[in-house]
Amino acid sequence: MKQPIRVALDAMGGDHGVAVTVEGAARLSTEDRPVRVLLVGDEAQISAELAKHRYDPAWIQVVHASGGAIAMDDKPQVVLEGRPDCSINVAARLVRDGEADALVSAGQTGATILAAGKTFQRLPGVRRAALASVYPTENRHGPRGDPFALILDVGATLTATAEDLVGFAVMGSAYANVISGTVSPKVALLSNGTEANKGTPEIIEAHALLSRPSALNFHGNVEGLDIPRGTVDVIVCSGFLGNVVLKMLEGVSEVVSDIAKDAYARKFLWKLGLTMLSQGLRQLKTMTDWKQYGGAPLLGLDKVVIKAHGRSNARAIRNAVKVAAKAVEGDLSGRIARGMLEVRGGAPIDPASGGPPPAG
């Protein structure tokens, strides 16, 4: 019988701490296809929260971590080294030691990246790990018509070489294939022009490298206006640029929501117009609601790591755990490793299966 996927969840991480992580795990345990969740943190606090919810104890395990949580304003390296039994360290070790298959945390981003980087191994050929994120788009993607695409890096690697950007392209393509089911994801570099000679020296060199024959579905460069349009499935850039883009997209969605609320409260004609547009506004709210997308994967390591948003509620935590389980089931790390081999001149890779192309 197939063993269930096990996810180590940093129960103490995030703005809302143990209250939402426990609720998210409890909800998931009662679903038709639950995931076994290891709630890592203060055992007394976790048990007290569990008592408030209906859950299936067969799918939840509490693992005590005596070192507490890392606060958002803590210096990650200092705390990780000074408190080896803090919740994120213990959760990462559970995955490293084979007691869990994936790591999920809504805690401090820097601490999550550093703990994972120190505990797990980089995949062969990967020089720098990348943090990826989904963003809403006009065009739909994959067989389910997902209204979002992927951008990476968004903060793990501030400056990226051409080699790094090539690696990010492979990682993003594999993730889009596993999570969205897109058979051959369209991948592009973010630049200031679509021409091959536009962009920084790193982008120009990466364009040349990615243009070589391979199974990667490379679509050249895209500009900023292509981001909300969703002309490609995966956009590749440095972590500095990606983080600026991601925060801008989050800000725009929040401003649109605030403007709509203000207009509804102030003007009768605006209120009438917004009422007529209510279905479209609901669709916009759904598209820009990051809580339904699960979280940002940290790609390039030999273990699955999902960084949930710091403001995650129980639904977002539940979805982050489900995304982590799906990535494990789809052998995300293996697909990235095989993709890196292929772009470096190894055997061709079939984008649909992650293995050698079918004969003939």
Secondary structure, 3 states (H helix, E strand, C coil): CCCCCEEEEECCCCCCCHHHHHHHHHHHHCCCCCCEEEEEECHHHHHHHHCCCCCCHHHEEEEECCCCCCCCCCCHHHHHHHCCCCHHHHHHHHHHCCCCCEEEECCCHHHHHHHHHHHCCECCCCCCCEEEEEEEEEEEECCCCEEEEEEECCCCCCCCCHHHHHHHHHHHHHHHHHHHCCCCCEEEEECCCCCCCCCCHHHHHHHHHHCCCCCCEEEEEECCCHHHHCCCCEEECCHHHHHHHHHHHHHHHHHHHHHHHHHHHHCHHHHHHHHHCHHHHHHHHHHCCHHHCCCEEEECECCEEEECCCCCCHHHHHHHHHHHHHHHHCCHHHHHHHHHHHHCCCCCCCCCCCCCCCCC
